[in-house]
C-alpha cells in the first residue's frame, strides 16, 4: 500500500478532524462540508479561505429563490465534499464537489470543461521501450510540436464530434489513404493512422461517457467550418498548459491482481496516460454560462460579492440555460475527442520504435470538470474531482464489475495510481484527480535551479523546446523562460501522492489496484 510520511501536520484551525480520514469545515451557512484528507495530507489555508467564500453562494441561492415566485423546489446549496488534492483555484478550489438543488453553477465546473484522464494499455513491455527512449523523444517532439500530428478533419467530422462525441467523430469510419490532406492523402504515420478496430467498437464501460449528445453546435460554427474541406488546426491534438500532459508509463507494482487482470494490465506493461481538456472551447462555454446567468439575474437582487453566479432551474432561465448546456456539451465532447487524438499521437511514437505490431486498448477515460443534472432537480458539480462509482450501481456509470476506474496521477516524474471506486455516498461518489499543488505557481517559478537540474538529469520531459540543442542552449532568455515554466510543474510543488491515495483507501472511497512509473512526459 502507499505509505504515508509518518508526519502529523497541523491543520488549519478552522477545520475539525472527525477521524483519520475526514475533516469538516463549520460555517455560518449550515451547509455540510467534509474534506477527505488523512493526517499526512496538507490542506493549505488559502484553499480554506476560498472554500468559505464559495459557501457564501448558499445565501445567494436563497435570495434568488425568494425573488422568483412559483418555484417547485426551494433552491439551495445542499452539500460540499472536497478531495485530498484540495488546493486554491480561481474562485472555487480545485478538488471541490458541490451538490445543489434547484440551481446549477457554471463556475463550479470552471473553464476547462471535461478536463479528464485517458489510460490505455499497450502490447509493449518496459524492456522493449526503454532502450529506444532517445529516438522516441525525438519522434514525439515532432508529432506534438513540429507539425507531425496531421489531424485532418472535415466539417462533418468536427460537427459530429461536438454534437455526439466519439460516435459522431467516427460515424463515417476512419479516413483512408485518399480521403484528404494537401495531396489527397491522410498521413498514416500520424494520429489517424493509429486507429484500430477496438477504437471503433462499442466503448460503453471503458469511458465514463462516450459523448454528450446535443442537437446543435452553433456556438462553435467558426471552428467547424474553418479551412473548408479537410482542414488542420492547432487546437485539436493540443496538450494544453498547466498540469496537462501525455505520459508514457509502465506497471511497476500491483496491489489488486484480480482487478488488474480484469482490466488487462500486468507488471512491466507499458501504459499511455493523457490528461487534457477542452482548451479554448471550454473557456467559451464557461463564458456563455456566466453571460446567461447574468442576463437572467432578477432585478433587485444584488450581484454576489464572490462573483459566483448560479442559474435557477426555472422557466425564466430555460432558454439561456439550454444555450449554456449545449455549449457545455459541445466542449465536453471535444475534450473526449482531444484525449483520443493525444493517445493516438502517443501510439504513433511507439509504433515508430516497435519491431512488431503495436496494439493499444483503452482502459478508461474519466472526466474531472463536469456537472450532472438529475430529474429530481439536484445537480452534482465536480471541479478537479473524478467519479468513483462502485460495483453495485452507485454513482454515475458504477455498473463496472470491479468498481469504476479512478485515475490519480502523481507529479511529473512521480508514480501514478489506478484505483477502483467503491461508490461511497459520503464522498458523493468522487475521488481526487491528482496529488494537488502545495506551492502556488508564482512561488514555484522562482524556485531553485539546482533541484530542477537534478530532475532534468534523471527524467525526460518532451516540450516544444529541446534544451539539449546547442542553438537553443545559446539563447539564455529562451532557456530561462522555459525553466520558469517547468518549475511551475516540478515534483516538489505538489503534495506527495502516496498519502493522498492512502486517504482515499482509509476513507472507503477507492482501493488501489496498481502503480504506474513514468518513462517520459510530454508537456505543452
PAVEXNU-268878 format. One record per residue (C-alpha): residue in one letter; y, z, x. Coordinates in pm, whole numbers, plus 50000, padded with zeros to 5 digits. Layout:
BEGIN
AYZX...
END
This chain:
BEGIN
X500005000050000X503604995550115X504585027250291X507885044750242X510035055850528X509495092650463X513255099150448X514725115850143X518115100750071X520905119749900X521565101349573X524925095749408X525775129249241X526325111648909X522635102148897X519985126448771X516475123348911X513815126048641X510795122148869X509775104549191X510265070149031X513145072748783X516795082748773X519125085048474X522875079948451X524535103048196X527505086048034X530015092247755X528855062147553X525435075947451X523695045647599X520295053547755X520445042648122X517475045248357X517095033448716X513665026948866X514025038849225X511905061449444X513425088249666X513485064349966X515395036849785X519185039849831X521475033449535X525005025449651X527875043749484X529815011549427X526914999149212X527065031149008X530835026348971X530274991048845X527485002048611X529735028248449X532345001148397X529734979348229X528925007547987X532475005147851X531094974547672X529404998447428X532845006847288X533854970147294X530844960147083X531544988246834X535174977146798X534094941246743X531644952246477X534294972746297X536674942746295X534184918846132X533154927645774X529814919045624X527604922145931X523894925745855X523344945946172X525684971146330X526124956646681X525514979746974X524664981747341X521194995847292X519735003147634X520144996348007X517454996348276X518144989848645X515604978748903X515114992649256X517174964749415X520284975249217X523474966249403X527024956349327X527564922649162X530614905249017X531384926748714X527764935748635X525404948948906X522534927849032X519304943048905X520604951448555X518504946448242X520584950847929X519434951147566X521904945847285X521594944646908X523714920246709X525554906547013X524984887047332X526894889147659X527114857647875X528284877648178X525124898948163X523304868048293X526014855848529X526924822448678X523594812748830X521694807148505X517914808348554X518084816048921X514454822848998X511444820349227X508664794749261X505484801149462X502874775049548X499524779049728X498704751249973X495434738850119X496584747350474X495924778150685X498384795250915X496304784451215X496754748151114X500534751151077X501714774951350X501224750551644X503464724651473X506494745851381X508874727351617X508064694251454X508114709451107X511534724451167X512954690351261X511364673750960X512644700050716X516174697750857X516074660450787X514614665050438X517024691950326X520244683750510X520214649150669X519514625050384X515734628750367X515334643050017X515814608949842X515514622349487X516374592049277X516844599748908X517574576948615X519924587448336X516854591348113X515204615048362X518394635348405X518884639248032X515194646647981X515364674048243X518454690448091X517144688647736X513474697247786X512884709648141X509884696648337X508264679248036X511434658647988X511754650848359X508144638948385X507864622948039X507584588148189X505404598748479X506304596648847X508424567548975X506294541849151X507004523449477X509014496749294X510914517449039X514224524249202X516194531149517X518584509649715X515964483049786X513894487749471X511824514349644X511224551349590X510854568649927X507234580249908X507794601950218X510454621250027X510214645349736X508904622049465X506064610849688X504584645949685X504004648449309X500304653549240X498044654548933X498464692148894X502224687648856X501694665548550X499044687748391X499524715048132X501544741448314X501544768448045X500744801748206X501984791048550X505664790348459X507444817148263X508744787248068X508194750148137X511534743847969X514114755047714X514234726547460X517604717647304X518874686947120X521844678747340X523144677947696X526634665047618X528444691047830X526814675248136X527194638448041X529034630948367X526064642848573X523584624248352X525344590648388X526554594548746X525944563648956X524264542948684X520634532348703X518594552048954X521084573349142X521184600349404X523474630549435X523974661849643X523184686049360X519504681649272X517344694149558X520044717149697X519004752249801X522424767049723X524104795049913X523934832849937X520424847049929X518774814649815X516124799250038X512974778650072X510374795950287X507024788550445X504764819250437X501144829250470X498974855650304X498944884250554X497384912350351X495524915150021X495774946749807X494004934149493X491284909449584X490194902149227X493654891449114X494384872849439X491174852849393X492034845549030X495424832249142X493814810449409X495074829749712X493194841150024X494054856850363X495684832650607X496554807150336X499944790150368X502274795150073X505614779649973X508284801949819X511524788549672X514484809249550X517244789249382X519054784449053X521274761348851X524094756749105X527294741748958X525664736148618X525134773548574X528754780548662X529864755648398X527534770648135X528784805948203X532394794048184X531564778447845X530194811947728X533304830947833X535574804747674X533684805447345X533644843547338X537414843947398X538004817847126X536044838346872X537754871246960X539104888146644X542834892746616X543874928646652X541014937746885X542344942447240X540604924447523X538404948847717X539634963048046X536344954448217X536764917848114X533214916247976X533334895947654X530434899747406X529774874747127X528674888646792X525634872646627X527674863246322X528554831446134X532124831546266X530774827346621X527914803946526X529464770946643X530794783946974X527664804347034X525464773946982X527544753647225X527124780947486X523384784747425X522914747047452X524794745447784X522864776547890X519524759547815X520644727847997X521434748148309X518194767948279X516204735648255X517994721548559X517084752648760X513364748448682X513584712048793X515564720449104X512944745549221X510294719149153X512054694149382X512694720149653X508964727549658X508234690049678X510534687749980X508654716250149X505404697950073X506824666350231X507494685650550X503984699850557X502444665950482X504104652550796X502224677251018X498964677950823X495994658250956X494294656350616X495324655050254X497794682350164X497244699349830X499664724149676X499264742149346X501814762149151X501034799249134X504064809048926X507724801748852X509684832348739X513314834848621X515864861148726X519024853748528X518284846848162X518684860747812X516094862547536X517444863747175X514904876646923X514724870946544X515494907646474X518934904646636X518074920546970X518964902047289X517454910547627X519614900947926X518354900748283X520724896848578X518884897248909X515704910348749X512374893448682X509924895948389X506904918248446X504764913248137X501334929148117X497854917648025X497964927947660X500744905747532X503634929547601X506784913647733X507524876747744X504524855047835X502424885947901X499314866147796X498164860948154X494744875848208X495804896248511X499384905148422X502444883648479X503014874648846X506014893448989X507584877649298X509524901649521X510854885649841X511894906550135X514914899350350X514894869050582X512094874650831X510574903750634X507384902350424X507444893150056X505174907049787X503284891949497X502524917649228X501024917448879X503154930448595X501974959448384X504174953348077X505894987148097X508254991847797X510205018447989X511324991448232X511924966747946X509024947148096X511194939948401X510964943248779X513254937149075X513764902249217X514044913049581X514814942049811X518524943349726X521584943949951X522624975850128X525604961450321X528364941250148X528794905350265X532174911250424X530934940150635X527744921350721X529704891450854X531384914751105X528034928451227X526814929751584X525844898451778X523044914651977X520934920751666X521454885051547X520484871051889X517274891451887X516454879551536X517064842851619X514764845351924X511964858951708X512324839051385X513014803251277X515884796351039X516384760050939X520024753350849X522234722050840X523394731451190X520924731151480X522304757951711X519944746551989X521614712152006X523814711952322X526524692052142X526654718351867X526484747752108X529584734452285X531644739351967X532184777051965X534304775651647X531464759351453X528774781951601X530834813451533X531274803651166X527534796451141X526694830351292X529024848151048X527204831650757X523774841050895X524814877350944X525504879950572X521804873550503X520304890750808X517404915150760X519454946350838X521844940850544X519034945150291X517024975150175X513514979550313X511184960650082X508244985050119X509865014749939X511244990849676X507764977549597X506335012749607X508875022749341X507514995649111X503985007949168X504595045049115X506755037948808X503955018048647X505984985848644X503814963548868X500894966249108X500874948849449X498404920349482X499224907049829X501794904750108X503264872450246X504614869250601X507234842450675X506804814350926X510244798750878X513104799450628X515354771150510X518904783050430X521694761950281
END
